[in-house]
């Protein structure tokens, strides 16, 4: 404070000495003294203000240093609890484990049922069109709920909505114990589709927020776990049916992994409920706000839509097509399991390869060409190297889908535009893809020809080539 005041006082004293000479016409000495005392008082006030501001700044700096966690320290305060780096790592591992368990259950309801289609038809009397509808119902629910998921998440919270999704899957799979009643079987398919839509629409966002430094690894784990569940469901349903002597038990047994995921998620998601309370309403979507007039958005949506038409038709009819042409139910299920295993490899290998390649559209075009060729082989030459054909089909077709999924984030400017593009792509894709198994079943019932069914699917698959022309890098869809 002395350093702040003294120079001013010296200046004032010198000024007063100069004024004391009282040249002609100058002020009286008493007035000069009064002004000098007033100026000294102002200097003291300014100095006091400067000192107070300096002390306040020092206190604020100290507070910030105390509030900032030490990078090399042993703990961090979170919600009035000491959280060590080890605890943070444990929470990350638990969250990723729960996410993997949730993902494992998101395709079992779709892939387990087609492997016992012949048993279902014998027990219920359903024709090929009705069987196709059973596979169609979950996909219809997924498309119909694509726009409703954000609103439901804002109402209940994202983590609790995933909890609700797993509860719906447990109920849906358990209901298949009464699957000989066709209405209950259809209701279970619809409930499963709603549960899949809720979880699939929210878990990627949870990954981005809770594991921002490991999005690639967590997303790969999510996708691989989902395809792993599809593989297990396809390969093990028939053996379980033979062991238990009941196809309804074989379908309902998949409620067990769903219940495990439900319990684990119940335990793990509690710390994240408070964060869900601050959901960003800017990411909400409506039909009017979707990028309907954007040609690039339609190109990506069309690619995903045609890819999904083929995929869900394959899920419905791949195993039955081999079973009806001389393969046993067990072998047909194993072939379908190989197809699903190839999907896991595609999810892990092709997206990183596409990211490094400058000619990504060439890779996408190659996946479409190979997928089309394998569909023709399945339809017209089912005994020609079936393992290699189905592995190639799974690698290329699902690999192309996974690459296109990454474009939903790449082509978005921010979280809000990503939500709009994803809602448009998923709603159109799933609603149209739901018609694939139904139309395939109608064609099969009308013609009785598997080559015709797979020939039409090959034509649909080849239709993915024109949209690829627009799927270049550097596109932003708002």
C-alpha positions as CSV (number, residue, x, y, z in Angstrom):
1,X,0.0,0.0,0.0
2,X,2.9,2.4,0.8
3,X,4.2,1.8,-2.7
4,X,0.9,2.8,-4.1
5,X,0.4,6.0,-2.0
6,X,3.9,7.5,-1.6
7,X,4.5,8.6,-5.3
8,X,1.2,10.4,-5.3
9,X,2.0,12.1,-2.0
10,X,5.4,13.2,-3.2
11,X,3.8,14.7,-6.3
12,X,1.2,16.5,-4.2
13,X,3.9,17.9,-1.8
14,X,6.0,19.2,-4.7
15,X,2.9,20.7,-6.2
16,X,2.0,22.4,-3.0
17,X,5.6,23.8,-2.5
18,X,5.4,25.2,-6.0
19,X,2.0,26.8,-5.3
20,X,3.3,28.3,-2.0
21,X,5.4,30.7,-4.0
22,X,2.2,32.5,-4.7
23,X,2.9,34.3,-7.9
24,X,0.6,37.3,-8.7
25,X,-3.0,36.3,-9.2
26,X,-2.6,32.9,-7.4
27,X,-4.9,31.3,-4.9
28,X,-4.7,32.1,-1.2
29,X,-2.6,29.6,0.9
30,X,-5.6,28.4,2.9
31,X,-7.5,27.3,-0.2
32,X,-4.4,25.5,-1.5
33,X,-4.1,23.6,1.8
34,X,-7.8,22.7,1.7
35,X,-7.5,21.3,-1.9
36,X,-4.3,19.5,-0.9
37,X,-6.0,17.7,2.0
38,X,-8.9,16.8,-0.3
39,X,-6.6,15.3,-2.9
40,X,-4.7,13.4,-0.3
41,X,-8.0,11.9,0.9
42,X,-8.9,10.8,-2.6
43,X,-5.5,9.2,-3.0
44,X,-6.1,7.2,0.2
45,X,-9.5,6.1,-1.0
46,X,-8.1,5.0,-4.4
47,X,-5.3,3.1,-2.6
48,X,-7.7,1.3,-0.3
49,X,-9.8,0.3,-3.3
50,X,-6.8,-1.1,-5.1
51,X,-5.7,-3.1,-2.0
52,X,-9.2,-4.6,-1.5
53,X,-9.4,-5.6,-5.2
54,X,-5.9,-7.2,-5.0
55,X,-6.9,-9.2,-1.9
56,X,-10.2,-10.3,-3.5
57,X,-8.3,-11.4,-6.6
58,X,-5.8,-13.4,-4.5
59,X,-8.7,-15.1,-2.6
60,X,-10.4,-16.0,-5.8
61,X,-7.2,-17.4,-7.2
62,X,-6.7,-19.5,-4.1
63,X,-10.3,-20.8,-4.3
64,X,-9.8,-21.9,-7.9
65,X,-6.6,-23.7,-7.0
66,X,-8.4,-25.5,-4.2
67,X,-11.3,-26.4,-6.5
68,X,-9.1,-27.7,-9.3
69,X,-8.3,-31.4,-8.8
70,X,-4.6,-32.1,-8.8
71,X,-3.5,-34.1,-11.9
72,X,-1.1,-36.1,-9.9
73,X,-3.1,-36.2,-6.7
74,X,-4.6,-39.2,-5.1
75,X,-8.3,-38.3,-5.3
76,X,-11.0,-36.0,-6.8
77,X,-14.1,-34.7,-5.1
78,X,-17.3,-35.7,-6.9
79,X,-20.7,-35.2,-5.3
80,X,-19.1,-34.7,-1.9
81,X,-17.3,-38.1,-2.2
82,X,-13.7,-38.7,-2.7
83,X,-13.2,-40.5,-6.1
84,X,-9.7,-41.9,-6.7
85,X,-8.4,-42.6,-10.2
86,X,-8.7,-46.3,-9.4
87,X,-12.4,-45.8,-8.6
88,X,-13.0,-43.9,-11.9
89,X,-11.4,-46.8,-13.8
90,X,-13.6,-49.2,-12.0
91,X,-16.7,-47.2,-12.8
92,X,-15.7,-47.1,-16.4
93,X,-15.2,-50.9,-16.5
94,X,-18.5,-51.5,-14.9
95,X,-20.3,-49.1,-17.3
96,X,-18.7,-50.7,-20.3
97,X,-19.6,-54.2,-19.0
98,X,-23.2,-53.2,-18.5
99,X,-23.3,-51.7,-22.0
100,X,-21.9,-54.9,-23.4
101,X,-24.6,-57.0,-21.6
102,X,-27.3,-54.7,-22.9
103,X,-26.0,-54.9,-26.5
104,X,-25.8,-58.7,-26.2
105,X,-29.6,-58.9,-25.9
106,X,-30.6,-56.5,-28.7
107,X,-30.6,-59.1,-31.5
108,X,-31.4,-62.4,-29.8
109,X,-35.1,-61.8,-30.1
110,X,-34.7,-61.4,-33.9
111,X,-32.3,-64.2,-34.6
112,X,-33.5,-66.9,-32.3
113,X,-37.0,-67.2,-33.7
114,X,-36.3,-67.9,-37.4
115,X,-34.3,-71.0,-36.5
116,X,-37.4,-72.7,-35.2
117,X,-39.8,-71.5,-37.9
118,X,-40.8,-74.9,-39.0
119,X,-41.7,-75.9,-35.4
120,X,-43.7,-72.7,-35.0
121,X,-45.6,-73.4,-38.3
122,X,-46.4,-77.0,-37.2
123,X,-47.7,-75.8,-33.7
124,X,-49.6,-72.7,-34.8
125,X,-50.5,-73.3,-38.4
126,X,-49.1,-69.9,-39.5
127,X,-48.3,-69.6,-43.2
128,X,-45.2,-68.0,-44.7
129,X,-46.7,-64.5,-44.7
130,X,-47.6,-64.7,-41.0
131,X,-44.1,-66.0,-40.2
132,X,-42.6,-63.1,-42.1
133,X,-44.9,-60.7,-40.1
134,X,-43.4,-62.1,-36.8
135,X,-40.0,-60.9,-37.9
136,X,-41.5,-57.7,-39.3
137,X,-43.2,-56.6,-36.1
138,X,-40.1,-55.8,-34.1
139,X,-38.6,-53.8,-36.9
140,X,-41.8,-51.9,-37.3
141,X,-41.7,-51.0,-33.6
142,X,-38.0,-50.0,-34.0
143,X,-38.9,-47.6,-36.8
144,X,-42.1,-46.2,-35.1
145,X,-40.3,-45.5,-31.8
146,X,-37.2,-43.9,-33.4
147,X,-38.8,-40.4,-33.1
148,X,-40.3,-41.1,-29.7
149,X,-37.1,-42.2,-28.0
150,X,-35.8,-38.6,-27.3
151,X,-39.1,-37.6,-25.7
152,X,-39.2,-40.7,-23.5
153,X,-35.6,-40.1,-22.4
154,X,-36.4,-36.5,-21.4
155,X,-39.3,-37.7,-19.4
156,X,-37.6,-40.6,-17.5
157,X,-33.8,-40.0,-18.1
158,X,-31.6,-41.9,-20.5
159,X,-30.2,-44.5,-18.1
160,X,-33.6,-45.3,-16.6
161,X,-35.1,-45.6,-20.2
162,X,-32.5,-48.2,-20.9
163,X,-33.5,-49.9,-17.7
164,X,-37.1,-49.9,-19.0
165,X,-35.9,-51.3,-22.3
166,X,-34.3,-54.3,-20.7
167,X,-37.4,-54.9,-18.5
168,X,-39.5,-55.0,-21.7
169,X,-37.1,-57.5,-23.3
170,X,-37.3,-59.7,-20.2
171,X,-41.2,-59.7,-20.4
172,X,-41.1,-60.2,-24.1
173,X,-38.8,-63.2,-24.0
174,X,-40.6,-64.8,-21.0
175,X,-43.9,-64.5,-22.8
176,X,-42.6,-66.8,-25.5
177,X,-43.2,-69.7,-23.1
178,X,-46.8,-69.4,-24.3
179,X,-45.7,-69.0,-27.9
180,X,-48.1,-71.7,-29.2
181,X,-50.7,-68.9,-28.9
182,X,-50.0,-66.9,-32.0
183,X,-51.3,-63.6,-30.5
184,X,-48.9,-63.9,-27.6
185,X,-46.0,-64.7,-29.9
186,X,-46.9,-61.6,-32.0
187,X,-47.2,-59.4,-28.8
188,X,-43.8,-60.6,-27.6
189,X,-42.3,-59.6,-31.0
190,X,-43.7,-56.1,-30.7
191,X,-42.5,-55.7,-27.1
192,X,-39.1,-56.8,-28.0
193,X,-39.0,-54.3,-30.9
194,X,-39.9,-51.5,-28.5
195,X,-37.2,-52.5,-26.0
196,X,-34.6,-52.7,-28.8
197,X,-35.6,-49.3,-30.1
198,X,-35.3,-47.6,-26.7
199,X,-31.9,-49.1,-25.9
200,X,-30.3,-48.8,-29.4
201,X,-31.3,-45.1,-29.6
202,X,-29.8,-44.1,-26.2
203,X,-26.8,-46.2,-25.4
204,X,-24.5,-44.6,-28.1
205,X,-25.2,-41.2,-26.5
206,X,-24.4,-42.5,-23.1
207,X,-21.1,-43.8,-24.5
208,X,-20.2,-40.4,-25.9
209,X,-20.9,-38.7,-22.6
210,X,-19.5,-41.2,-20.1
211,X,-16.5,-42.4,-22.1
212,X,-15.6,-39.5,-24.3
213,X,-11.9,-40.5,-24.5
214,X,-12.8,-44.1,-25.5
215,X,-15.7,-43.7,-27.9
216,X,-14.2,-45.9,-30.6
217,X,-13.4,-48.7,-28.2
218,X,-16.8,-48.5,-26.5
219,X,-18.7,-48.4,-29.7
220,X,-16.8,-51.4,-31.1
221,X,-17.6,-53.3,-27.9
222,X,-21.2,-52.3,-28.2
223,X,-21.5,-53.5,-31.9
224,X,-19.5,-56.6,-31.4
225,X,-21.5,-57.6,-28.3
226,X,-24.7,-57.0,-30.3
227,X,-23.6,-59.3,-33.1
228,X,-22.3,-61.8,-30.6
229,X,-25.8,-62.1,-29.1
230,X,-27.2,-62.6,-32.5
231,X,-24.7,-65.4,-33.2
232,X,-25.4,-67.2,-29.9
233,X,-29.2,-66.9,-30.3
234,X,-29.1,-68.3,-33.8
235,X,-26.7,-71.1,-33.1
236,X,-28.0,-72.3,-29.7
237,X,-31.8,-72.1,-30.0
238,X,-32.2,-75.3,-31.9
239,X,-29.9,-77.4,-29.6
240,X,-31.8,-76.1,-26.6
241,X,-35.1,-77.0,-28.2
242,X,-33.8,-80.6,-28.9
243,X,-32.5,-80.9,-25.3
244,X,-35.7,-79.6,-23.7
245,X,-38.1,-81.0,-26.3
246,X,-39.8,-77.6,-26.5
247,X,-39.3,-74.8,-28.9
248,X,-41.1,-72.4,-26.6
249,X,-38.6,-73.0,-23.8
250,X,-35.8,-72.6,-26.3
251,X,-37.1,-69.1,-27.2
252,X,-38.0,-68.1,-23.6
253,X,-34.6,-69.1,-22.2
254,X,-33.2,-66.0,-23.7
255,X,-35.0,-64.0,-21.0
256,X,-32.1,-65.1,-18.7
257,X,-29.4,-63.0,-20.3
258,X,-31.8,-60.1,-20.6
259,X,-32.6,-60.4,-16.9
260,X,-28.9,-60.4,-16.0
261,X,-28.3,-57.3,-18.1
262,X,-31.4,-55.7,-16.4
263,X,-30.0,-56.4,-12.9
264,X,-26.5,-55.2,-13.8
265,X,-27.8,-52.1,-15.4
266,X,-29.9,-51.4,-12.3
267,X,-26.8,-51.4,-10.2
268,X,-24.5,-49.5,-12.6
269,X,-26.8,-46.8,-13.8
270,X,-27.6,-45.2,-10.4
271,X,-24.7,-42.7,-10.4
272,X,-25.7,-41.4,-13.8
273,X,-29.3,-40.5,-13.0
274,X,-28.5,-37.0,-11.7
275,X,-26.6,-36.3,-15.0
276,X,-29.7,-37.4,-17.0
277,X,-31.7,-34.6,-15.3
278,X,-29.8,-32.1,-17.5
279,X,-30.8,-33.6,-20.8
280,X,-30.3,-31.1,-23.6
281,X,-33.7,-30.3,-25.1
282,X,-31.9,-28.9,-28.2
283,X,-31.4,-32.5,-29.3
284,X,-35.2,-33.2,-29.5
285,X,-36.6,-33.9,-32.9
286,X,-39.8,-33.5,-34.7
287,X,-41.0,-34.5,-38.2
288,X,-40.8,-31.0,-39.4
289,X,-37.2,-30.4,-38.3
290,X,-35.8,-33.4,-40.1
291,X,-33.6,-32.9,-43.2
292,X,-36.2,-34.1,-45.7
293,X,-35.0,-31.7,-48.4
294,X,-31.3,-32.6,-48.2
295,X,-30.2,-34.9,-51.1
296,X,-27.2,-36.2,-49.1
297,X,-29.4,-37.1,-46.2
298,X,-31.6,-39.1,-48.5
299,X,-28.6,-40.8,-50.1
300,X,-27.4,-42.0,-46.7
301,X,-30.9,-43.0,-45.6
302,X,-31.5,-44.9,-48.9
303,X,-28.3,-46.8,-48.5
304,X,-29.1,-47.8,-44.9
305,X,-32.7,-48.6,-45.9
306,X,-31.9,-51.0,-48.7
307,X,-29.1,-52.6,-46.7
308,X,-31.6,-53.2,-43.8
309,X,-34.3,-54.6,-46.2
310,X,-31.8,-57.3,-47.2
311,X,-30.5,-57.8,-43.6
312,X,-33.9,-58.4,-42.0
313,X,-35.1,-60.6,-44.8
314,X,-31.9,-62.7,-44.4
315,X,-32.6,-62.9,-40.6
316,X,-36.1,-64.2,-41.3
317,X,-35.4,-66.7,-44.1
318,X,-31.7,-67.7,-44.2
319,X,-32.0,-70.6,-41.8
320,X,-35.4,-71.8,-43.1
321,X,-34.1,-71.7,-46.7
322,X,-31.3,-74.1,-46.0
323,X,-33.5,-76.3,-43.8
324,X,-36.1,-76.7,-46.6
325,X,-33.5,-77.6,-49.1
326,X,-32.1,-80.6,-47.2
327,X,-30.0,-79.2,-44.3
328,X,-30.9,-80.2,-40.8
329,X,-32.2,-77.6,-38.3
330,X,-29.0,-77.8,-36.3
331,X,-26.8,-77.3,-39.3
332,X,-29.0,-74.5,-40.6
333,X,-28.7,-72.7,-37.2
334,X,-24.9,-73.2,-37.3
335,X,-24.7,-71.6,-40.8
336,X,-26.7,-68.7,-39.6
337,X,-24.4,-68.4,-36.6
338,X,-21.4,-68.2,-39.0
339,X,-23.1,-65.4,-40.8
340,X,-23.6,-63.6,-37.5
341,X,-19.9,-64.3,-36.5
342,X,-18.8,-62.6,-39.7
343,X,-20.8,-59.6,-38.6
344,X,-18.7,-59.3,-35.5
345,X,-15.5,-59.3,-37.5
346,X,-17.0,-56.8,-39.9
347,X,-17.8,-54.4,-37.0
348,X,-14.3,-54.6,-35.7
349,X,-12.3,-54.5,-38.9
350,X,-14.0,-52.6,-41.7
351,X,-14.8,-49.2,-40.0
352,X,-11.1,-48.6,-39.1
353,X,-10.1,-49.6,-42.6
354,X,-12.6,-47.2,-44.1
355,X,-11.4,-44.4,-41.9
356,X,-7.8,-44.8,-43.2
357,X,-8.8,-45.2,-46.8
358,X,-9.0,-42.2,-49.1
359,X,-11.3,-44.1,-51.5
360,X,-13.9,-45.1,-49.0
361,X,-16.7,-45.2,-51.7
362,X,-14.7,-47.8,-53.5
363,X,-14.7,-50.0,-50.4
364,X,-18.5,-49.5,-50.0
365,X,-19.0,-50.4,-53.6
366,X,-17.0,-53.6,-53.2
367,X,-19.1,-54.6,-50.2
368,X,-22.3,-54.2,-52.2
369,X,-20.9,-56.2,-55.2
370,X,-19.7,-59.1,-53.0
371,X,-23.0,-59.1,-51.0
372,X,-25.0,-59.3,-54.2
373,X,-22.9,-62.2,-55.5
374,X,-23.3,-64.1,-52.2
375,X,-27.1,-63.7,-52.3
376,X,-27.2,-65.1,-55.8
377,X,-25.1,-68.1,-54.6
378,X,-27.4,-68.7,-51.6
379,X,-30.5,-68.7,-53.8
380,X,-29.2,-70.6,-56.9
381,X,-26.4,-72.8,-55.4
382,X,-27.0,-73.4,-51.7
383,X,-24.5,-76.3,-51.6
384,X,-21.6,-74.3,-53.1
385,X,-19.1,-73.6,-50.3
386,X,-21.9,-72.5,-47.9
387,X,-19.5,-71.6,-45.1
388,X,-17.4,-69.3,-47.2
389,X,-20.4,-67.8,-48.9
390,X,-22.2,-67.0,-45.6
391,X,-19.0,-65.6,-44.0
392,X,-18.4,-63.4,-47.0
393,X,-22.1,-62.2,-46.9
394,X,-21.8,-61.4,-43.2
395,X,-18.5,-59.5,-43.6
396,X,-19.4,-57.4,-46.6
397,X,-23.1,-56.7,-45.9
398,X,-22.8,-55.9,-42.2
399,X,-19.5,-54.1,-42.8
400,X,-21.1,-51.7,-45.2
401,X,-23.9,-51.0,-42.7
402,X,-21.4,-50.3,-39.9
403,X,-19.4,-47.9,-42.1
404,X,-22.7,-46.1,-43.0
405,X,-23.6,-45.8,-39.4
406,X,-20.4,-43.9,-38.7
407,X,-21.4,-41.4,-41.4
408,X,-24.4,-40.4,-39.2
409,X,-21.9,-38.7,-36.9
410,X,-19.4,-37.7,-39.5
411,X,-22.0,-35.8,-41.6
412,X,-23.5,-33.9,-38.6
413,X,-22.4,-30.4,-37.5
414,X,-23.4,-30.9,-33.8
415,X,-25.4,-33.0,-31.4
416,X,-28.7,-31.5,-32.6
417,X,-28.1,-32.1,-36.3
418,X,-26.9,-35.6,-35.5
419,X,-30.1,-36.3,-33.6
420,X,-32.2,-35.1,-36.6
421,X,-30.2,-37.1,-39.2
422,X,-30.3,-40.2,-37.1
423,X,-34.0,-39.9,-36.4
424,X,-34.7,-39.5,-40.1
425,X,-32.4,-42.4,-41.2
426,X,-33.6,-44.8,-38.5
427,X,-37.4,-44.1,-38.9
428,X,-37.4,-44.5,-42.7
429,X,-34.9,-47.4,-42.6
430,X,-36.7,-49.6,-40.1
431,X,-40.2,-48.8,-41.3
432,X,-39.3,-49.8,-44.9
433,X,-37.0,-52.6,-43.9
434,X,-39.9,-54.1,-41.9
435,X,-41.6,-54.9,-45.3
436,X,-38.6,-57.0,-46.4
437,X,-39.5,-60.3,-44.5
438,X,-43.2,-59.8,-45.2
439,X,-42.8,-59.3,-49.0
440,X,-40.2,-62.1,-49.1
441,X,-42.7,-64.4,-47.4
442,X,-45.5,-63.4,-49.8
443,X,-43.2,-64.1,-52.8
444,X,-42.2,-67.5,-51.3
445,X,-45.8,-68.5,-50.6
446,X,-46.9,-67.4,-54.1
447,X,-44.0,-69.0,-56.0
448,X,-42.5,-71.6,-53.7
449,X,-39.1,-70.6,-55.2
450,X,-36.1,-69.7,-53.0
451,X,-34.0,-68.7,-56.1
452,X,-36.7,-66.1,-56.9
453,X,-36.7,-64.8,-53.3
454,X,-32.9,-64.4,-53.2
455,X,-32.8,-63.1,-56.8
456,X,-35.1,-60.2,-55.7
457,X,-33.0,-59.6,-52.6
458,X,-29.8,-59.5,-54.8
459,X,-31.5,-56.8,-56.9
460,X,-32.4,-54.8,-53.8
461,X,-28.8,-55.2,-52.6
462,X,-27.4,-53.9,-55.9
463,X,-29.6,-50.8,-55.5
464,X,-27.2,-49.6,-52.8
465,X,-24.7,-48.6,-55.5
466,X,-26.3,-45.4,-56.8
467,X,-26.5,-43.7,-53.4
468,X,-22.8,-44.4,-52.7
469,X,-21.9,-41.8,-55.4
470,X,-23.0,-39.0,-53.0
471,X,-21.5,-40.4,-49.9
472,X,-18.2,-38.6,-50.1
473,X,-16.1,-37.1,-47.3
474,X,-16.6,-33.5,-46.0
475,X,-20.4,-33.4,-46.2
476,X,-22.3,-31.5,-43.4
477,X,-26.0,-32.1,-43.0
478,X,-27.7,-29.6,-40.8
